[in-house]
Each structure stands twice: as structure tokens, then as C-alpha cells.
Amino acid sequence: MLFRSPENTEIVACIVDQYLRCRELAETTLSDGNGHKLRYTLRTLSHALNAVRHLVLQQRFQLRRALFEGFQLSFEGTLDASSTKAMRRILKKAFLKEDSKKIDLDHPGRRPGRKESKCEYVIIKPFWIKAGPLEQVDWSKTGANGKAKFILTANALTNLRRLARALATGPWPVLLEGPTSSGKTTLVEYIAARCGHRVIRINNHEYTDVQEYTGSFAADQNGLLSFRDGILVQALRRGHWVILDELNLAPSEVLEALNRLLDDNRELYLAETNETVKPHPNFRLFATQNPSGVYGGRKPLSRAFRNRFIELHIGDIPSDEMAEILEQRCGCPRSEEHTS
């Protein structure tokens, strides 16, 4: 275990202190991207420590740097801009201390796995992400038409690093919440293309049928009834990445069906065939949603349900970056002010 050795006694005490400090600040100071108070639980701490374990053992990070990144992942993901800055100062002081000048937070660790391993990895600095079977395509590179499909603005690079950290530190699902057109879905699609994974999108609405996810019995070409896997089950078996768009529009029976898949055992039970489907190692689950109470029809998801995800708040694209995107994607020149 990472923290059993006597020399790590101080670090264990520091972890406990920071968890209690974060819980206190959540009650008094911090707020999420929608202006609401937060609630940190032992599951939040568990996600952070599991992330630390992956970063040390898989990404070969130093322990203090891994603690800083792990706590950022679990405790900072949903915060608004001012709360994020406050949290980052606290975590740097707690975990990096005098080593902060020596630690380059953008320097990648060693490539995971052994040299003889057949697994390939893609670097999304500073994290290594397991590659998929498809061709790896970087949408930010200029194409044959002289334009890039995805513009890596400063804000996009920050969000890309946050998402890459979530992918590198565990198999858990990721929930991206933010206003419409803030780039939530495109960000996942971009990193999937970079790493060579196929993405399946499932759009949710109030009439979404759970059988679209899991499957149903249907007649085959011979007129015999057989069970046909739904979109989600197919992706589970084949190792695709799945994006559940507008998750907080989905009916309750869909959310209930997802519960076991979102839990740590990552299983999906099919009652129709009495089968428990375990996901392919490459399978990853993402969900996106607009904030409830701001956009019509969006219901708030329960805190217990949301705690099963690693959450990332994606804010609006800044106006100057929007101008940069339009200029590069559409070839629209920026307007210039003329003075007489």
C-alpha cells in the first residue's frame, strides 16, 4: 500500500486534514459552477486516493504530485472559477510545499506498462491514455482544406488536461456539466479521436426507452424471437466510448438501469436474459448535461447518483476565444476598430 510505510505518516495526517478542511470550506466558502454549495463525502476522498494510486503506479508520478493531482480531480472538478483558484492554493500548500519549484506539473511520467507490452498509449500532456484500435487523428491539425476541425484555445487546453487526468486515473464514469455549446461533447470526441477510440452518442429525452440502452426481443429473419443488444450493451462488449448526452433529461427507469454500471463493480444486468454484462477493458462512459433550474425540463440528479461520477464543470467559451474559433474554423476575419 502507498501510505503504510512509517515515513508517510505525515502525509496520511495531511490527507485527513485536507479532507476535513475541504468539507469545512464546502459549507462556508466554496460554490460550484452553478452557484450552489457542495457536499464532499468519503466517496469523494476515495476517488481522490484511487486516482493517487493510479498516478503513482501507472503514470509513475511522485507521491506528492500525485496527491495534488488526485485531490484536484476529485475536489475541484465542479467548482466555479474563484473557488477553483482558492482550492488550488490550498492543495499546493498542503501537498507540494517546498517541492513546488522542483515539480514540473506539465512533465509526463514514464509510459505505463512494460516495454514488451502490446498496449499502446497516447500522451495527452502530462498524462498517458490507453490507445484504441482505430487510427489516431488529431483534429487540431490543419486538414486538406487548410482548416482545423478543433481549435485548441487556452480554455480548451485547460479542459482537455482535466479530462485527460480523469481518463488516466481510473475507469470511473465522467459527468461534464455546463451551458449549451460550451464544447462538452466535442471535447470527449476530440480526445477519443486522438487516442483511436470509437465514440457512440446516445441522446436522452423524456421519452427515452430503457430498451434503447439494454436491448429487447425481436423476430429474426426466420421469424424466431431472439434478444438483440441495445446500443449501450453493444458498446460494453466491444469496448467503445459512450456519451450519454442530456443525462438529466432521461427518465428515472433509465437512470436506475445505469446504477450498477456506474458502481465500482461496473456491471450491467440484463433481466430479460438473466445475464450480467462486464465491460470490455477499453469501455469508458461519459455523460453531459445542462444545469437543472437554468434550462427547461432538466431535473436535478440525486447527489448519491452524481457521486458515482467524476464531475467536471465546463464553463462558457470566453468571447475572445469564440472570435478565435470563428476566425480559424470559418475563415471569418476579426473586425477592426477604425479611428478617424
C-alpha atoms as a printed R data frame, in Angstrom:
    type eleno elety resid chain resno       x       y       z
1   ATOM     1    CA   MET     A     1   0.000   0.000   0.000
2   ATOM     2    CA   LEU     A     2   1.153   3.542  -0.764
3   ATOM     3    CA   PHE     A     3   0.745   5.009   2.710
4   ATOM     4    CA   ARG     A     4   1.752   2.182   5.084
5   ATOM     5    CA   SER     A     5   5.452   2.970   5.413
6   ATOM     6    CA   PRO     A     6   6.434   4.967   8.546
7   ATOM     7    CA   GLU     A     7   7.873   7.856   6.505
8   ATOM     8    CA   ASN     A     8   4.385   8.509   5.096
9   ATOM     9    CA   THR     A     9   2.762   9.089   8.491
10  ATOM    10    CA   GLU     A    10   2.951  12.843   7.962
11  ATOM    11    CA   ILE     A    11   1.338  12.527   4.529
12  ATOM    12    CA   VAL     A    12  -1.530  10.430   5.923
13  ATOM    13    CA   ALA     A    13  -2.201  13.109   8.534
14  ATOM    14    CA   CYS     A    14  -2.063  15.740   5.799
15  ATOM    15    CA   ILE     A    15  -4.631  13.833   3.714
16  ATOM    16    CA   VAL     A    16  -7.040  13.670   6.647
17  ATOM    17    CA   ASP     A    17  -6.516  17.353   7.439
18  ATOM    18    CA   GLN     A    18  -7.175  18.396   3.845
19  ATOM    19    CA   TYR     A    19 -10.319  16.287   3.578
20  ATOM    20    CA   LEU     A    20 -11.729  17.894   6.727
21  ATOM    21    CA   ARG     A    21 -10.632  21.336   5.504
22  ATOM    22    CA   CYS     A    22 -12.360  20.805   2.152
23  ATOM    23    CA   ARG     A    23 -15.575  19.738   3.882
24  ATOM    24    CA   GLU     A    24 -15.474  22.837   6.064
25  ATOM    25    CA   LEU     A    25 -14.872  25.156   3.093
26  ATOM    26    CA   ALA     A    26 -17.718  23.486   1.187
27  ATOM    27    CA   GLU     A    27 -20.078  24.594   3.936
28  ATOM    28    CA   THR     A    28 -18.785  28.155   4.188
29  ATOM    29    CA   THR     A    29 -16.927  29.396   1.114
30  ATOM    30    CA   LEU     A    30 -16.830  27.190  -1.956
31  ATOM    31    CA   SER     A    31 -19.519  27.009  -4.632
32  ATOM    32    CA   ASP     A    32 -19.941  25.032  -7.826
33  ATOM    33    CA   GLY     A    33 -20.274  26.372 -11.358
34  ATOM    34    CA   ASN     A    34 -23.996  26.957 -10.814
35  ATOM    35    CA   GLY     A    35 -23.566  28.921  -7.586
36  ATOM    36    CA   HIS     A    36 -24.642  26.049  -5.324
37  ATOM    37    CA   LYS     A    37 -22.955  24.713  -2.211
38  ATOM    38    CA   LEU     A    38 -21.013  21.493  -2.485
39  ATOM    39    CA   ARG     A    39 -21.093  18.333  -0.427
40  ATOM    40    CA   TYR     A    40 -17.917  16.293  -0.159
41  ATOM    41    CA   THR     A    41 -18.229  12.717   1.135
42  ATOM    42    CA   LEU     A    42 -15.964   9.736   1.798
43  ATOM    43    CA   ARG     A    43 -16.673   8.661  -1.785
44  ATOM    44    CA   THR     A    44 -15.048  11.944  -2.902
45  ATOM    45    CA   LEU     A    45 -11.984  11.111  -0.829
46  ATOM    46    CA   SER     A    46 -12.000   7.529  -2.116
47  ATOM    47    CA   HIS     A    47 -11.964   8.775  -5.724
48  ATOM    48    CA   ALA     A    48  -9.032  11.055  -4.890
49  ATOM    49    CA   LEU     A    49  -6.963   8.297  -3.256
50  ATOM    50    CA   ASN     A    50  -7.694   5.810  -6.032
51  ATOM    51    CA   ALA     A    51  -6.541   8.457  -8.505
52  ATOM    52    CA   VAL     A    52  -3.336   8.889  -6.482
53  ATOM    53    CA   ARG     A    53  -2.744   5.136  -6.632
54  ATOM    54    CA   HIS     A    54  -3.105   5.096 -10.439
55  ATOM    55    CA   LEU     A    55  -0.863   8.128 -10.868
56  ATOM    56    CA   VAL     A    56   1.912   6.597  -8.770
57  ATOM    57    CA   LEU     A    57   1.727   3.015 -10.023
58  ATOM    58    CA   GLN     A    58   0.660   3.584 -13.655
59  ATOM    59    CA   GLN     A    59   1.806   7.093 -14.553
60  ATOM    60    CA   ARG     A    60   4.936   6.962 -12.314
61  ATOM    61    CA   PHE     A    61   4.262  10.309 -10.629
62  ATOM    62    CA   GLN     A    62   5.966  11.295  -7.383
63  ATOM    63    CA   LEU     A    63   3.654  10.794  -4.405
64  ATOM    64    CA   ARG     A    64   3.204  14.460  -3.511
65  ATOM    65    CA   ARG     A    65   2.474  15.428  -7.111
66  ATOM    66    CA   ALA     A    66   0.036  12.511  -7.377
67  ATOM    67    CA   LEU     A    67  -1.757  13.699  -4.229
68  ATOM    68    CA   PHE     A    68  -2.067  17.193  -5.653
69  ATOM    69    CA   GLU     A    69  -3.480  15.900  -8.961
70  ATOM    70    CA   GLY     A    70  -5.765  13.360  -7.260
71  ATOM    71    CA   PHE     A    71  -7.322  15.922  -4.921
72  ATOM    72    CA   GLN     A    72  -7.728  18.342  -7.830
73  ATOM    73    CA   LEU     A    73  -9.580  15.674  -9.788
74  ATOM    74    CA   SER     A    74 -11.990  14.793  -7.008
75  ATOM    75    CA   PHE     A    75 -12.448  18.041  -5.068
76  ATOM    76    CA   GLU     A    76 -12.010  20.735  -7.736
77  ATOM    77    CA   GLY     A    77 -13.928  19.449 -10.758
78  ATOM    78    CA   THR     A    78 -17.282  21.153 -10.145
79  ATOM    79    CA   LEU     A    79 -16.031  24.439  -8.646
80  ATOM    80    CA   ASP     A    80 -16.550  27.869 -10.163
81  ATOM    81    CA   ALA     A    81 -13.528  29.950 -11.211
82  ATOM    82    CA   SER     A    82 -12.938  31.776  -7.908
83  ATOM    83    CA   SER     A    83 -13.422  28.617  -5.826
84  ATOM    84    CA   THR     A    84 -11.060  26.720  -8.124
85  ATOM    85    CA   LYS     A    85  -8.296  29.260  -7.530
86  ATOM    86    CA   ALA     A    86  -8.840  29.094  -3.773
87  ATOM    87    CA   MET     A    87  -8.825  25.293  -3.748
88  ATOM    88    CA   ARG     A    88  -5.689  25.122  -5.879
89  ATOM    89    CA   ARG     A    89  -3.795  27.413  -3.485
90  ATOM    90    CA   ILE     A    90  -4.801  25.205  -0.558
91  ATOM    91    CA   LEU     A    91  -3.793  21.973  -2.284
92  ATOM    92    CA   LYS     A    92  -0.458  23.350  -3.467
93  ATOM    93    CA   LYS     A    93   0.397  24.490   0.034
94  ATOM    94    CA   ALA     A    94  -0.666  21.158   1.537
95  ATOM    95    CA   PHE     A    95   0.909  18.675  -0.876
96  ATOM    96    CA   LEU     A    96   3.631  20.384  -2.898
97  ATOM    97    CA   LYS     A    97   5.085  22.638  -0.200
98  ATOM    98    CA   GLU     A    98   8.807  23.263  -0.686
99  ATOM    99    CA   ASP     A    99   8.917  20.838  -3.619
100 ATOM   100    CA   SER     A   100   6.637  23.007  -5.753
101 ATOM   101    CA   LYS     A   101   9.504  24.686  -7.582
102 ATOM   102    CA   LYS     A   102  11.139  21.331  -8.317
103 ATOM   103    CA   ILE     A   103   7.999  19.637  -9.632
104 ATOM   104    CA   ASP     A   104   7.029  20.368 -13.224
105 ATOM   105    CA   LEU     A   105   3.276  19.738 -13.280
106 ATOM   106    CA   ASP     A   106   3.273  19.546 -17.084
107 ATOM   107    CA   HIS     A   107   6.034  16.928 -17.264
108 ATOM   108    CA   PRO     A   108   4.641  13.458 -18.106
109 ATOM   109    CA   GLY     A   109   5.549  10.393 -16.102
110 ATOM   110    CA   ARG     A   110   7.017   7.281 -17.644
111 ATOM   111    CA   ARG     A   111   4.948   5.379 -20.169
112 ATOM   112    CA   PRO     A   112   2.723   2.806 -18.385
113 ATOM   113    CA   GLY     A   113   3.286  -0.906 -18.868
114 ATOM   114    CA   ARG     A   114   6.359  -2.890 -19.805
115 ATOM   115    CA   LYS     A   115   8.390  -2.438 -22.957
116 ATOM   116    CA   GLU     A   116   7.265  -5.797 -24.286
117 ATOM   117    CA   SER     A   117   3.592  -4.963 -23.668
118 ATOM   118    CA   LYS     A   118   1.399  -4.779 -26.760
119 ATOM   119    CA   CYS     A   119  -0.707  -1.977 -25.257
120 ATOM   120    CA   GLU     A   120  -0.175   1.387 -26.885
121 ATOM   121    CA   TYR     A   121  -0.559   4.704 -25.114
122 ATOM   122    CA   VAL     A   122  -1.096   8.262 -26.312
123 ATOM   123    CA   ILE     A   123   0.312  11.241 -24.460
124 ATOM   124    CA   ILE     A   124  -2.203  13.967 -23.683
125 ATOM   125    CA   LYS     A   125   0.215  16.022 -21.643
126 ATOM   126    CA   PRO     A   126   1.022  15.255 -18.973
127 ATOM   127    CA   PHE     A   127  -0.990  12.003 -18.882
128 ATOM   128    CA   TRP     A   128  -0.740   8.709 -20.771
129 ATOM   129    CA   ILE     A   129  -4.059   7.420 -22.150
130 ATOM   130    CA   LYS     A   130  -4.550   3.863 -23.390
131 ATOM   131    CA   ALA     A   131  -4.959   3.824 -27.172
132 ATOM   132    CA   GLY     A   132  -7.846   2.227 -29.026
133 ATOM   133    CA   PRO     A   133  -7.904   0.110 -32.217
134 ATOM   134    CA   LEU     A   134  -8.738   2.921 -34.646
135 ATOM   135    CA   GLU     A   135  -6.452   5.332 -36.453
136 ATOM   136    CA   GLN     A   136  -5.328   8.155 -34.180
137 ATOM   137    CA   VAL     A   137  -6.415  11.508 -35.587
138 ATOM   138    CA   ASP     A   138  -5.599  14.918 -34.132
139 ATOM   139    CA   TRP     A   139  -8.486  17.239 -35.012
140 ATOM   140    CA   SER     A   140  -6.414  20.297 -34.061
141 ATOM   141    CA   LYS     A   141  -4.056  19.738 -37.009
142 ATOM   142    CA   THR     A   142  -4.760  21.607 -40.231
143 ATOM   143    CA   GLY     A   143  -6.629  19.451 -42.750
144 ATOM   144    CA   ALA     A   144  -6.633  19.354 -46.534
145 ATOM   145    CA   ASN     A   145  -8.966  22.358 -46.615
146 ATOM   146    CA   GLY     A   146  -6.436  24.417 -44.655
147 ATOM   147    CA   LYS     A   147  -8.594  24.448 -41.520
148 ATOM   148    CA   ALA     A   148  -8.564  22.504 -38.265
149 ATOM   149    CA   LYS     A   149 -11.657  20.646 -37.019
150 ATOM   150    CA   PHE     A   150 -10.974  21.542 -33.370
151 ATOM   151    CA   ILE     A   151  -9.304  24.721 -32.125
152 ATOM   152    CA   LEU     A   152  -7.154  24.284 -29.032
153 ATOM   153    CA   THR     A   153  -7.729  27.605 -27.311
154 ATOM   154    CA   ALA     A   154  -6.335  28.260 -23.827
155 ATOM   155    CA   ASN     A   155  -9.667  27.320 -22.258
156 ATOM   156    CA   ALA     A   156  -9.917  24.134 -24.351
157 ATOM   157    CA   LEU     A   157  -6.386  23.102 -23.339
158 ATOM   158    CA   THR     A   158  -7.278  23.530 -19.657
159 ATOM   159    CA   ASN     A   159 -10.407  21.405 -20.028
160 ATOM   160    CA   LEU     A   160  -8.508  18.844 -22.106
161 ATOM   161    CA   ARG     A   161  -5.963  18.421 -19.313
162 ATOM   162    CA   ARG     A   162  -8.745  17.960 -16.757
163 ATOM   163    CA   LEU     A   163 -10.473  15.318 -18.870
164 ATOM   164    CA   ALA     A   164  -7.183  13.536 -19.616
165 ATOM   165    CA   ARG     A   165  -6.478  13.367 -15.873
166 ATOM   166    CA   ALA     A   166  -9.865  11.732 -15.286
167 ATOM   167    CA   LEU     A   167  -9.148   9.159 -18.013
168 ATOM   168    CA   ALA     A   168  -5.641   8.406 -16.727
169 ATOM   169    CA   THR     A   169  -6.583   7.867 -13.090
170 ATOM   170    CA   GLY     A   170  -9.308   5.236 -13.169
171 ATOM   171    CA   PRO     A   171 -12.156   3.591 -15.075
172 ATOM   172    CA   TRP     A   172 -14.895   5.665 -13.480
173 ATOM   173    CA   PRO     A   173 -17.572   7.494 -15.488
174 ATOM   174    CA   VAL     A   174 -17.189  11.225 -16.131
175 ATOM   175    CA   LEU     A   175 -20.020  13.765 -15.991
176 ATOM   176    CA   LEU     A   176 -19.460  17.060 -17.824
177 ATOM   177    CA   GLU     A   177 -21.934  19.775 -16.851
178 ATOM   178    CA   GLY     A   178 -22.133  23.219 -18.366
179 ATOM   179    CA   PRO     A   179 -24.126  25.565 -20.592
180 ATOM   180    CA   THR     A   180 -25.145  24.611 -24.086
181 ATOM   181    CA   SER     A   181 -22.485  24.993 -26.809
182 ATOM   182    CA   SER     A   182 -19.639  25.056 -24.295
183 ATOM   183    CA   GLY     A   183 -17.919  22.130 -26.038
184 ATOM   184    CA   LYS     A   184 -18.647  19.283 -23.596
185 ATOM   185    CA   THR     A   185 -19.403  16.582 -26.159
186 ATOM   186    CA   THR     A   186 -16.815  17.787 -28.668
187 ATOM   187    CA   LEU     A   187 -14.091  17.653 -26.017
188 ATOM   188    CA   VAL     A   188 -14.759  13.948 -25.419
189 ATOM   189    CA   GLU     A   189 -14.938  13.257 -29.168
190 ATOM   190    CA   TYR     A   190 -11.638  15.079 -29.707
191 ATOM   191    CA   ILE     A   191  -9.712  13.079 -27.120
192 ATOM   192    CA   ALA     A   192 -11.299   9.839 -28.386
193 ATOM   193    CA   ALA     A   193 -10.116  10.614 -31.925
194 ATOM   194    CA   ARG     A   194  -6.626  11.446 -30.604
195 ATOM   195    CA   CYS     A   195  -6.476   8.073 -28.861
196 ATOM   196    CA   GLY     A   196  -8.160   5.963 -31.563
197 ATOM   197    CA   HIS     A   197 -11.400   5.039 -29.792
198 ATOM   198    CA   ARG     A   198 -14.842   4.820 -31.370
199 ATOM   199    CA   VAL     A   199 -17.478   7.063 -29.772
200 ATOM   200    CA   ILE     A   200 -21.174   6.226 -29.523
201 ATOM   201    CA   ARG     A   201 -23.563   9.061 -28.637
202 ATOM   202    CA   ILE     A   202 -26.937   8.430 -27.026
203 ATOM   203    CA   ASN     A   203 -29.261  11.432 -26.922
204 ATOM   204    CA   ASN     A   204 -31.623  11.398 -23.959
205 ATOM   205    CA   HIS     A   205 -35.087  12.928 -23.685
206 ATOM   206    CA   GLU     A   206 -38.166  12.414 -21.548
207 ATOM   207    CA   TYR     A   207 -39.385   9.572 -23.799
208 ATOM   208    CA   THR     A   208 -36.115   7.636 -23.914
209 ATOM   209    CA   ASP     A   209 -36.868   3.919 -23.548
210 ATOM   210    CA   VAL     A   210 -34.504   1.874 -21.391
211 ATOM   211    CA   GLN     A   211 -34.608  -0.825 -24.111
212 ATOM   212    CA   GLU     A   212 -32.675   1.541 -26.388
213 ATOM   213    CA   TYR     A   213 -29.833   1.140 -23.883
214 ATOM   214    CA   THR     A   214 -30.125  -2.520 -22.949
215 ATOM   215    CA   GLY     A   215 -31.939  -4.236 -25.840
216 ATOM   216    CA   SER     A   216 -35.130  -6.183 -26.446
217 ATOM   217    CA   PHE     A   217 -36.544  -9.324 -28.022
218 ATOM   218    CA   ALA     A   218 -37.271  -9.108 -31.748
219 ATOM   219    CA   ALA     A   219 -38.014 -11.532 -34.572
220 ATOM   220    CA   ASP     A   220 -35.048 -12.595 -36.683
221 ATOM   221    CA   GLN     A   221 -35.118 -13.360 -40.445
222 ATOM   222    CA   ASN     A   222 -36.609 -16.783 -39.701
223 ATOM   223    CA   GLY     A   223 -39.402 -15.354 -37.592
224 ATOM   224    CA   LEU     A   224 -37.881 -16.588 -34.332
225 ATOM   225    CA   LEU     A   225 -37.659 -14.358 -31.286
226 ATOM   226    CA   SER     A   226 -34.149 -13.536 -30.128
227 ATOM   227    CA   PHE     A   227 -32.647 -10.892 -27.863
228 ATOM   228    CA   ARG     A   228 -30.882  -8.030 -29.602
229 ATOM   229    CA   ASP     A   229 -28.395  -5.972 -27.625
230 ATOM   230    CA   GLY     A   230 -29.119  -2.272 -27.216
231 ATOM   231    CA   ILE     A   231 -26.645   0.490 -28.046
232 ATOM   232    CA   LEU     A   232 -25.071   0.583 -24.594
233 ATOM   233    CA   VAL     A   233 -24.682  -3.203 -24.323
234 ATOM   234    CA   GLN     A   234 -23.045  -3.350 -27.755
235 ATOM   235    CA   ALA     A   235 -20.552  -0.684 -26.672
236 ATOM   236    CA   LEU     A   236 -19.886  -2.536 -23.412
237 ATOM   237    CA   ARG     A   237 -18.999  -5.725 -25.252
238 ATOM   238    CA   ARG     A   238 -16.896  -4.039 -27.958
239 ATOM   239    CA   GLY     A   239 -15.028  -1.506 -25.826
240 ATOM   240    CA   HIS     A   240 -16.398   1.695 -27.361
241 ATOM   241    CA   TRP     A   241 -16.632   5.030 -25.576
242 ATOM   242    CA   VAL     A   242 -20.212   6.110 -24.851
243 ATOM   243    CA   ILE     A   243 -21.502   9.660 -24.363
244 ATOM   244    CA   LEU     A   244 -24.901   9.956 -22.704
245 ATOM   245    CA   ASP     A   245 -25.995  13.400 -23.860
246 ATOM   246    CA   GLU     A   246 -28.525  15.381 -21.782
247 ATOM   247    CA   LEU     A   247 -28.454  12.825 -18.979
248 ATOM   248    CA   ASN     A   248 -30.756  14.847 -16.716
249 ATOM   249    CA   LEU     A   249 -33.499  14.611 -19.349
250 ATOM   250    CA   ALA     A   250 -33.546  10.799 -19.133
251 ATOM   251    CA   PRO     A   251 -36.489   9.165 -17.303
252 ATOM   252    CA   SER     A   252 -35.926   7.574 -13.902
253 ATOM   253    CA   GLU     A   253 -36.026   3.975 -15.219
254 ATOM   254    CA   VAL     A   254 -33.027   4.727 -17.447
255 ATOM   255    CA   LEU     A   255 -31.067   6.155 -14.506
256 ATOM   256    CA   GLU     A   256 -31.959   3.159 -12.370
257 ATOM   257    CA   ALA     A   257 -30.723   0.780 -15.070
258 ATOM   258    CA   LEU     A   258 -27.373   2.604 -15.082
259 ATOM   259    CA   ASN     A   259 -26.805   2.311 -11.323
260 ATOM   260    CA   ARG     A   260 -24.849  -0.950 -11.293
261 ATOM   261    CA   LEU     A   261 -22.775   0.108 -14.287
262 ATOM   262    CA   LEU     A   262 -21.821   3.323 -12.507
263 ATOM   263    CA   ASP     A   263 -20.834   1.486  -9.336
264 ATOM   264    CA   ASP     A   264 -17.310   0.235  -8.690
265 ATOM   265    CA   ASN     A   265 -18.071  -3.271 -10.000
266 ATOM   266    CA   ARG     A   266 -19.016  -1.780 -13.407
267 ATOM   267    CA   GLU     A   267 -21.626  -4.353 -14.413
268 ATOM   268    CA   LEU     A   268 -24.894  -4.144 -16.314
269 ATOM   269    CA   TYR     A   269 -27.605  -6.674 -15.522
270 ATOM   270    CA   LEU     A   270 -29.998  -7.747 -18.299
271 ATOM   271    CA   ALA     A   271 -33.169  -9.059 -16.659
272 ATOM   272    CA   GLU     A   272 -34.549 -10.325 -19.981
273 ATOM   273    CA   THR     A   273 -31.721 -12.860 -20.395
274 ATOM   274    CA   ASN     A   274 -30.562 -13.086 -16.755
275 ATOM   275    CA   GLU     A   275 -27.082 -12.042 -17.905
276 ATOM   276    CA   THR     A   276 -24.565  -9.789 -16.173
277 ATOM   277    CA   VAL     A   277 -22.503  -7.958 -18.790
278 ATOM   278    CA   LYS     A   278 -18.993  -6.942 -17.767
279 ATOM   279    CA   PRO     A   279 -17.408  -4.174 -19.837
280 ATOM   280    CA   HIS     A   280 -14.534  -4.572 -22.257
281 ATOM   281    CA   PRO     A   281 -11.308  -3.059 -20.771
282 ATOM   282    CA   ASN     A   282 -11.443  -0.179 -23.295
283 ATOM   283    CA   PHE     A   283 -15.024   0.800 -22.442
284 ATOM   284    CA   ARG     A   284 -15.490   4.293 -20.991
285 ATOM   285    CA   LEU     A   285 -18.696   6.103 -20.056
286 ATOM   286    CA   PHE     A   286 -19.260   9.859 -20.268
287 ATOM   287    CA   ALA     A   287 -22.365  11.932 -19.655
288 ATOM   288    CA   THR     A   288 -23.157  15.552 -20.432
289 ATOM   289    CA   GLN     A   289 -25.898  17.824 -19.181
290 ATOM   290    CA   ASN     A   290 -27.001  21.421 -18.885
291 ATOM   291    CA   PRO     A   291 -27.600  22.725 -15.351
292 ATOM   292    CA   SER     A   292 -31.043  21.985 -13.902
293 ATOM   293    CA   GLY     A   293 -33.104  25.039 -12.991
294 ATOM   294    CA   VAL     A   294 -31.465  27.076 -15.752
295 ATOM   295    CA   TYR     A   295 -32.567  25.066 -18.790
296 ATOM   296    CA   GLY     A   296 -36.179  23.940 -19.078
297 ATOM   297    CA   GLY     A   297 -37.068  20.305 -18.444
298 ATOM   298    CA   ARG     A   298 -33.753  19.405 -16.791
299 ATOM   299    CA   LYS     A   299 -34.329  17.701 -13.463
300 ATOM   300    CA   PRO     A   300 -31.676  17.669 -10.736
301 ATOM   301    CA   LEU     A   301 -29.954  14.317 -10.374
302 ATOM   302    CA   SER     A   302 -29.693  12.974  -6.828
303 ATOM   303    CA   ARG     A   303 -26.438  13.607  -5.001
304 ATOM   304    CA   ALA     A   304 -25.975   9.841  -4.487
305 ATOM   305    CA   PHE     A   305 -26.269   9.303  -8.252
306 ATOM   306    CA   ARG     A   306 -23.890  12.150  -9.142
307 ATOM   307    CA   ASN     A   307 -21.311  10.932  -6.624
308 ATOM   308    CA   ARG     A   308 -20.760   7.887  -8.814
309 ATOM   309    CA   PHE     A   309 -19.191  10.152 -11.448
310 ATOM   310    CA   ILE     A   310 -16.072  12.224 -11.629
311 ATOM   311    CA   GLU     A   311 -17.652  15.621 -12.312
312 ATOM   312    CA   LEU     A   312 -16.210  18.403 -14.454
313 ATOM   313    CA   HIS     A   313 -17.779  21.835 -14.778
314 ATOM   314    CA   ILE     A   314 -17.297  23.248 -18.291
315 ATOM   315    CA   GLY     A   315 -17.919  26.981 -18.449
316 ATOM   316    CA   ASP     A   316 -18.926  29.219 -21.341
317 ATOM   317    CA   ILE     A   317 -16.345  29.802 -24.053
318 ATOM   318    CA   PRO     A   318 -14.815  33.280 -23.471
319 ATOM   319    CA   SER     A   319 -15.748  35.834 -26.128
320 ATOM   320    CA   ASP     A   320 -12.155  36.355 -27.295
321 ATOM   321    CA   GLU     A   321 -11.723  32.603 -27.767
322 ATOM   322    CA   MET     A   322 -15.037  32.420 -29.624
323 ATOM   323    CA   ALA     A   323 -13.676  35.019 -32.034
324 ATOM   324    CA   GLU     A   324 -10.511  32.947 -32.428
325 ATOM   325    CA   ILE     A   325 -12.560  29.813 -33.161
326 ATOM   326    CA   LEU     A   326 -14.725  31.562 -35.763
327 ATOM   327    CA   GLU     A   327 -11.675  33.067 -37.407
328 ATOM   328    CA   GLN     A   328  -9.852  29.735 -37.745
329 ATOM   329    CA   ARG     A   329 -12.807  27.395 -38.364
330 ATOM   330    CA   CYS     A   330 -14.879  29.586 -40.673
331 ATOM   331    CA   GLY     A   331 -12.294  31.895 -42.134
332 ATOM   332    CA   CYS     A   332 -14.077  34.947 -40.729
333 ATOM   333    CA   PRO     A   333 -11.618  37.832 -40.259
334 ATOM   334    CA   ARG     A   334 -11.818  39.706 -36.993
335 ATOM   335    CA   SER     A   335 -13.411  43.126 -37.145
336 ATOM   336    CA   GLU     A   336 -11.095  46.021 -36.531
337 ATOM   337    CA   GLU     A   337 -11.979  49.322 -34.951
338 ATOM   338    CA   HIS     A   338 -11.032  52.344 -37.016
339 ATOM   339    CA   THR     A   339 -10.493  55.735 -35.530
340 ATOM   340    CA   SER     A   340 -10.568  58.919 -37.519
